[in-house]
């Protein structure tokens, strides 16, 4: 029996977001040649040290040790009605594992990159939380639960100069934010001068406690945008898209950012040629490389020509990272193998959606322990695109499969009929993104850009 799933289509049209909700199946088609991408389940990182990022994409090293709040009151000693926060920053630069609520699949994160998660409950020695879009269960021995009033800072959003900024806490014991990410133009329903809270990046709240109340009921009705979820365009743009930029234009964008000695210098034509060969967006690949290699200046980039932190696990990034004979070889292998054959291949275990994403869906699920890895690469893309006139922003129409769980897998078929051949199936993760190629459905089917190679 064909699954009928709600698709939320967000269309950028004359500077306003429009949303269409349709109960439709989807049809696959692909105009690129082949697929590739790869990573380790324990996560990859580009350097021996943890980094932070500002809204312009500048990166710096930060302390990576544990940051525990003294005398935490915890969930059993909390004041009535006060929300609690889960502190994942309880160890050195290392992975913390969890089990996803809806799919029962294992996941992992690194508290040194994102310390705070919202606390949602307790059962059988595990705490329930939400972080970077994922709802999961983590062993109580792995984390710390504190009252909201005990945290010196928690992650939040604000509108500044028309941009939506995500302020991320990497240390709950110190006021302020280590990382602030550019999420692109702010949606109209968010106002300057107001602090907003969200742990999925789609629905925003003015009050932390109200947010917790909604999350515990698996609802979003008390958010400021219950009928208009926000999706960061470059974070959810499928990698099977094509950038508008030429290699020369990418080089010019990079020249305005790169410092002397960067391994990313003159790589624009490499990114574009590999995009055109393997069907992996050149601007997004550039954003991933910038994030993973610290704009081409990381030790792994300089010593191993490795721009993407490939096989660099948290426990020994410098030693475990792959060595490449040249930057050219690295980019080609990233596009051909790691992206097209692995992370963008619906039949590969690393596939959770062919877009950057977060810890709930997309490449970020398995590519990196940093819970905001996908958002950081998207921020790099926003900043690069802005420097050259925003040629890529909102170029495509994106549809979101927003249901989650084993019963919400959608067939992607060769033709617009339920009798047609099934090319592949969508992941069970929610918020999976696809490029829509037709303005109106045909026979109740959308035509989409295929993640798998046809």
C-alpha positions as CSV (number, residue, x, y, z in Angstrom):
1,X,0.0,0.0,0.0
2,X,1.4,3.4,-1.0
3,X,2.3,5.7,1.9
4,X,0.6,9.1,1.9
5,X,2.7,11.6,3.8
6,X,2.3,15.3,4.4
7,X,5.0,17.3,2.5
8,X,5.6,20.8,3.6
9,X,6.9,22.8,0.6
10,X,8.6,26.1,1.3
11,X,9.0,28.4,-1.6
12,X,10.9,31.6,-1.7
13,X,8.9,34.0,-3.9
14,X,9.3,37.8,-3.9
15,X,11.1,37.8,-0.6
16,X,8.3,36.0,1.3
17,X,8.0,32.5,2.5
18,X,5.0,30.5,1.2
19,X,4.1,27.0,2.4
20,X,2.0,24.3,0.7
21,X,0.9,21.2,2.6
22,X,0.0,18.3,0.3
23,X,-0.8,14.6,1.0
24,X,1.3,13.3,-1.9
25,X,3.7,10.6,-3.0
26,X,6.9,11.6,-4.8
27,X,8.5,10.8,-8.1
28,X,12.3,10.6,-8.5
29,X,14.4,11.9,-11.4
30,X,18.1,12.7,-11.5
31,X,20.1,14.9,-13.9
32,X,23.6,14.2,-12.4
33,X,25.9,11.3,-13.1
34,X,26.9,9.5,-9.8
35,X,27.0,9.7,-5.9
36,X,29.7,9.8,-3.0
37,X,30.6,10.7,0.7
38,X,32.0,9.1,3.9
39,X,32.6,9.2,7.6
40,X,33.1,7.3,10.9
41,X,30.3,6.6,13.3
42,X,32.3,8.0,16.2
43,X,32.5,11.3,14.4
44,X,35.1,13.3,12.5
45,X,36.8,16.5,13.4
46,X,39.4,18.5,11.5
47,X,41.8,19.3,14.3
48,X,43.2,18.1,17.6
49,X,41.3,21.0,19.4
50,X,37.7,22.1,19.6
51,X,36.8,25.3,17.7
52,X,34.1,27.9,17.9
53,X,32.7,30.0,15.1
54,X,31.4,33.6,14.8
55,X,28.7,34.9,12.5
56,X,31.2,35.8,9.8
57,X,32.6,32.2,9.7
58,X,35.8,33.0,11.6
59,X,37.0,30.1,13.7
60,X,39.2,29.9,16.8
61,X,40.3,27.2,19.1
62,X,38.6,26.9,22.5
63,X,39.1,24.8,25.6
64,X,37.8,21.3,25.3
65,X,37.7,20.0,28.9
66,X,34.6,19.2,31.0
67,X,32.6,22.1,32.3
68,X,30.4,20.9,35.2
69,X,28.0,23.0,37.2
70,X,28.7,22.7,40.9
71,X,26.0,21.1,43.1
72,X,23.4,20.5,40.4
73,X,19.9,20.3,41.8
74,X,18.8,17.9,39.0
75,X,15.4,16.7,38.1
76,X,14.6,15.2,41.5
77,X,15.4,18.3,43.4
78,X,14.1,21.0,41.1
79,X,11.9,23.8,42.2
80,X,8.3,23.3,41.1
81,X,7.7,24.3,37.5
82,X,11.3,25.3,36.8
83,X,12.7,23.8,33.5
84,X,15.8,21.8,33.5
85,X,18.7,21.6,31.1
86,X,20.9,18.7,30.2
87,X,24.7,19.5,30.3
88,X,26.6,17.3,27.7
89,X,29.9,19.0,28.6
90,X,30.9,16.4,31.2
91,X,34.1,15.0,29.6
92,X,37.1,15.9,27.5
93,X,36.7,16.2,23.7
94,X,34.8,13.0,23.3
95,X,31.6,11.4,22.0
96,X,28.5,10.8,24.1
97,X,26.1,8.2,22.8
98,X,22.3,8.2,22.9
99,X,19.3,6.3,21.5
100,X,16.9,8.2,19.3
101,X,13.3,8.3,20.6
102,X,11.3,7.6,17.4
103,X,13.6,5.2,15.5
104,X,15.4,3.5,18.4
105,X,18.6,4.0,16.4
106,X,22.0,4.9,18.1
107,X,23.3,8.5,17.8
108,X,26.2,10.5,19.2
109,X,27.2,14.0,20.0
110,X,30.1,15.9,21.5
111,X,29.3,18.3,24.4
112,X,32.4,20.4,23.7
113,X,30.6,21.7,20.6
114,X,27.1,22.1,22.0
115,X,26.8,21.8,25.8
116,X,23.1,22.3,26.4
117,X,20.0,20.2,25.5
118,X,16.5,20.6,26.9
119,X,15.5,18.1,29.5
120,X,12.3,16.2,28.8
121,X,12.1,13.4,31.3
122,X,13.6,10.3,33.0
123,X,13.1,6.6,32.8
124,X,15.2,3.4,33.5
125,X,18.4,5.3,34.2
126,X,18.2,7.5,31.2
127,X,17.4,11.2,30.6
128,X,15.2,12.2,27.7
129,X,16.4,15.3,25.8
130,X,16.2,17.3,22.6
131,X,19.4,18.6,21.0
132,X,19.9,19.8,17.4
133,X,16.5,18.5,16.4
134,X,16.9,14.9,17.8
135,X,14.9,13.6,20.7
136,X,16.9,10.9,22.5
137,X,17.7,9.0,25.6
138,X,21.1,9.3,27.3
139,X,22.5,7.4,30.3
140,X,22.3,9.5,33.4
141,X,26.0,8.8,34.2
142,X,27.0,10.4,30.9
143,X,25.5,13.9,31.5
144,X,24.4,16.4,34.1
145,X,20.9,17.8,34.6
146,X,20.6,21.2,36.2
147,X,17.9,23.8,36.8
148,X,17.6,26.5,34.1
149,X,18.5,29.1,36.8
150,X,21.8,27.3,37.4
151,X,23.0,27.6,33.8
152,X,24.9,30.7,33.1
153,X,23.8,30.6,29.5
154,X,21.7,28.4,27.2
155,X,21.6,28.4,23.4
156,X,19.1,30.8,21.7
157,X,18.3,32.7,18.5
158,X,18.1,36.4,17.7
159,X,17.5,38.6,14.7
160,X,20.4,41.0,14.0
161,X,20.6,43.2,10.9
162,X,18.0,41.1,9.1
163,X,19.9,37.8,9.8
164,X,18.8,35.0,12.0
165,X,21.7,34.2,14.4
166,X,21.9,31.0,16.4
167,X,23.9,31.5,19.6
168,X,25.3,28.2,20.8
169,X,26.6,27.5,24.3
170,X,29.7,25.4,24.6
171,X,30.2,26.0,28.3
172,X,27.1,26.3,30.6
173,X,29.3,27.5,33.5
174,X,30.2,30.8,31.8
175,X,27.9,33.6,30.5
176,X,27.9,34.2,26.8
177,X,28.1,32.2,23.6
178,X,31.1,30.6,22.1
179,X,29.5,30.2,18.6
180,X,27.1,32.4,16.7
181,X,25.9,31.0,13.3
182,X,24.5,32.9,10.4
183,X,21.2,31.2,9.4
184,X,20.5,33.6,6.5
185,X,17.6,36.1,6.3
186,X,15.3,35.9,9.3
187,X,11.7,34.9,8.7
188,X,9.2,37.7,9.1
189,X,7.6,36.4,12.2
190,X,10.8,36.8,14.2
191,X,11.5,40.3,15.6
192,X,14.7,42.1,16.4
193,X,15.5,42.6,20.1
194,X,13.8,39.4,21.3
195,X,15.5,36.2,22.5
196,X,14.0,33.1,21.0
197,X,14.6,29.5,22.1
198,X,14.5,26.4,19.9
199,X,16.3,23.0,20.0
200,X,15.1,21.9,16.6
201,X,15.7,25.2,14.6
202,X,12.2,25.0,13.1
203,X,9.8,26.3,15.8
204,X,10.7,29.3,18.1
205,X,9.6,30.2,21.6
206,X,9.9,33.4,23.6
207,X,9.7,31.5,26.9
208,X,11.9,28.5,27.7
209,X,9.3,26.9,30.0
210,X,6.6,27.1,27.4
211,X,8.9,25.4,24.9
212,X,9.5,22.6,27.4
213,X,5.7,22.2,27.8
214,X,5.2,21.8,24.1
215,X,8.1,19.5,23.6
216,X,6.9,17.1,26.4
217,X,3.5,16.9,24.6
218,X,5.2,16.5,21.2
219,X,3.4,19.7,20.1
220,X,4.5,23.1,18.7
221,X,1.2,24.9,19.1
222,X,2.6,27.5,21.6
223,X,5.5,28.5,19.4
224,X,5.5,31.9,17.6
225,X,5.2,30.0,14.3
226,X,3.1,26.9,14.8
227,X,1.9,26.8,11.1
228,X,5.1,28.1,9.5
229,X,8.2,26.0,10.4
230,X,11.5,27.5,9.5
231,X,14.1,25.6,7.5
232,X,17.6,27.1,7.0
233,X,17.9,27.0,3.2
234,X,21.5,25.9,2.8
235,X,21.2,23.5,5.8
236,X,18.4,21.7,4.0
237,X,19.3,22.2,0.4
238,X,20.0,18.7,-1.0
239,X,23.6,18.1,-2.1
240,X,22.3,16.9,-5.4
241,X,21.6,20.5,-6.4
242,X,23.9,22.5,-8.7
243,X,25.6,25.8,-7.7
244,X,25.3,28.8,-10.1
245,X,28.9,29.7,-9.6
246,X,31.8,29.0,-11.9
247,X,35.1,27.8,-10.6
248,X,36.6,31.3,-11.1
249,X,33.8,32.9,-9.1
250,X,34.3,30.5,-6.2
251,X,38.0,31.3,-6.3
252,X,37.2,35.1,-6.1
253,X,34.9,34.4,-3.1
254,X,37.6,32.4,-1.3
255,X,40.3,35.0,-2.1
256,X,38.4,37.5,0.1
257,X,38.4,35.2,3.1
258,X,41.5,32.9,3.0
259,X,44.7,33.6,4.8
260,X,48.2,32.9,3.6
261,X,49.1,29.2,3.5
262,X,45.5,28.0,3.1
263,X,45.1,24.7,1.4
264,X,41.8,25.9,0.0
265,X,43.4,28.5,-2.3
266,X,42.5,28.1,-6.0
267,X,40.2,25.2,-5.3
268,X,37.1,26.7,-6.9
269,X,37.5,25.0,-10.2
270,X,38.1,21.7,-8.4
271,X,34.9,22.0,-6.5
272,X,32.9,22.9,-9.6
273,X,34.4,20.2,-11.9
274,X,33.7,17.5,-9.3
275,X,30.2,18.9,-8.9
276,X,29.6,18.5,-12.6
277,X,31.1,15.0,-12.6
278,X,29.6,13.5,-9.5
279,X,26.5,15.6,-8.8
280,X,27.5,17.2,-5.5
281,X,26.8,20.9,-5.0
282,X,30.1,22.9,-5.3
283,X,29.1,25.7,-2.9
284,X,28.0,23.3,-0.2
285,X,31.2,21.2,-0.6
286,X,33.2,24.5,-0.2
287,X,31.3,25.2,3.0
288,X,32.0,21.8,4.4
289,X,35.7,22.1,3.6
290,X,35.9,25.6,5.2
291,X,34.2,24.3,8.3
292,X,36.2,21.1,8.6
293,X,39.6,22.6,7.7
294,X,39.4,26.0,9.4
295,X,39.5,27.6,6.0
296,X,42.3,25.3,4.9
297,X,44.6,26.1,7.8
298,X,44.1,23.1,10.1
299,X,47.0,20.7,10.8
300,X,45.1,17.9,9.0
301,X,44.6,20.1,5.9
302,X,48.2,21.3,5.8
303,X,49.9,18.0,6.7
304,X,47.6,15.5,5.0
305,X,45.8,17.6,2.2
306,X,42.6,16.5,4.0
307,X,40.0,19.3,3.7
308,X,37.1,17.4,5.1
309,X,38.3,15.7,8.3
310,X,37.9,12.3,6.6
311,X,38.3,9.5,9.1
312,X,39.5,12.0,11.7
313,X,37.9,10.6,14.9
314,X,37.6,12.7,18.1
315,X,39.9,10.5,20.1
316,X,42.9,10.9,17.7
317,X,42.0,13.3,14.9
318,X,45.6,14.0,13.7
319,X,46.6,10.4,13.7
320,X,43.5,8.8,12.3
321,X,42.8,11.3,9.5
322,X,43.3,10.1,5.9
323,X,46.3,11.3,4.0
324,X,46.0,12.4,0.3
325,X,48.7,13.0,-2.2
326,X,47.1,16.3,-3.2
327,X,44.1,18.6,-2.4
328,X,42.8,17.7,-5.8
329,X,42.7,14.0,-4.9
330,X,41.0,14.8,-1.6
331,X,38.2,16.8,-3.2
332,X,37.7,14.2,-6.0
333,X,37.5,11.3,-3.5
334,X,35.1,13.3,-1.2
335,X,32.7,14.0,-4.1
336,X,33.0,10.6,-5.8
337,X,33.2,8.2,-2.8
338,X,32.2,9.8,0.5
339,X,29.3,11.9,-1.0
340,X,27.9,10.2,-4.0
341,X,28.5,6.6,-3.2
342,X,27.9,6.8,0.6
343,X,26.2,9.7,2.3
344,X,23.9,10.5,-0.7
345,X,23.2,6.9,-1.6
346,X,19.8,5.8,-0.2
347,X,20.9,2.2,-0.1
348,X,23.9,2.9,2.1
349,X,23.8,2.8,5.9
350,X,25.2,6.3,6.2
351,X,22.2,7.8,4.3
352,X,19.8,9.8,6.6
353,X,18.9,12.3,3.9
354,X,21.1,13.9,1.2
355,X,21.5,17.4,2.8
356,X,23.7,18.9,5.6
357,X,20.9,18.7,8.2
358,X,21.3,18.3,12.0
359,X,21.4,15.4,14.5
360,X,17.8,14.4,13.5
361,X,18.3,14.0,9.8
362,X,20.7,14.6,7.0
363,X,24.5,14.0,6.8
364,X,25.1,15.5,10.3
365,X,23.5,12.3,11.8
366,X,26.6,10.2,11.1
367,X,29.2,12.5,9.6
368,X,30.2,14.5,12.7
369,X,30.0,14.4,16.5
370,X,29.5,18.2,16.5
371,X,25.7,18.6,16.7
372,X,25.8,21.8,14.7
373,X,28.2,20.6,12.0
374,X,25.6,20.9,9.3
375,X,24.5,24.3,10.4
376,X,28.1,25.5,10.4
377,X,28.7,24.3,6.9
378,X,25.5,26.1,5.9
379,X,26.7,29.3,7.6
380,X,29.9,29.1,5.5
381,X,27.7,28.8,2.4
382,X,25.5,31.8,3.4
383,X,28.6,34.0,3.9
384,X,30.3,33.0,0.7
385,X,27.0,33.4,-1.3
386,X,26.4,36.9,0.2
387,X,29.9,38.0,-0.9
388,X,28.9,37.4,-4.5
389,X,25.4,38.7,-4.7
390,X,23.4,35.7,-3.3
391,X,23.2,33.9,-6.6
392,X,22.5,30.5,-5.0
393,X,20.1,31.4,-2.2
394,X,16.6,30.2,-2.7
395,X,17.3,29.0,-6.2
396,X,15.4,25.8,-5.7
397,X,12.1,24.8,-4.3
398,X,12.5,22.4,-1.3
399,X,9.9,20.0,0.0
400,X,10.2,18.5,3.5
401,X,8.9,15.1,4.5
402,X,8.1,16.0,8.1
403,X,6.9,12.7,9.5
404,X,9.2,10.4,11.5
405,X,9.2,6.7,12.3
406,X,9.3,3.3,10.5
407,X,5.7,3.8,9.3
408,X,6.5,7.0,7.5
409,X,8.9,5.9,4.8
410,X,7.9,7.1,1.4
411,X,8.5,5.3,-1.9
412,X,10.3,7.3,-4.6
413,X,9.2,5.9,-8.0
414,X,10.4,6.1,-11.5
415,X,7.1,7.5,-12.9
416,X,4.0,9.3,-11.5
417,X,2.0,6.2,-10.7
418,X,1.8,3.8,-7.7
419,X,2.4,0.9,-10.2
420,X,5.8,2.4,-11.2
421,X,9.2,1.0,-10.2
422,X,10.4,2.0,-6.7
423,X,13.8,3.6,-7.2
424,X,14.5,4.0,-3.5
425,X,12.8,4.8,-0.2
426,X,13.1,7.9,2.0
427,X,14.7,7.4,5.4
428,X,12.4,7.1,8.4
429,X,13.8,10.3,9.8
430,X,11.5,13.3,9.7
431,X,12.4,16.7,8.1
432,X,14.0,15.0,5.1
433,X,14.5,17.5,2.2
434,X,14.1,17.1,-1.5
435,X,14.3,19.5,-4.5
436,X,10.9,19.8,-6.3
437,X,11.2,20.0,-10.0
438,X,7.5,20.6,-10.9
439,X,5.4,23.5,-9.7
440,X,2.3,21.4,-9.5
441,X,2.0,17.7,-8.8
442,X,1.3,15.3,-11.6
443,X,-1.2,12.5,-10.8
444,X,-0.7,13.4,-7.1
445,X,3.1,13.0,-7.4
446,X,5.9,15.5,-7.1
447,X,8.8,15.2,-9.4
448,X,12.0,15.5,-7.3
449,X,15.7,15.5,-7.7
450,X,16.9,11.9,-6.9
451,X,19.5,11.4,-4.2
452,X,20.5,8.1,-5.6
453,X,22.1,7.8,-9.0
454,X,19.7,6.5,-11.6
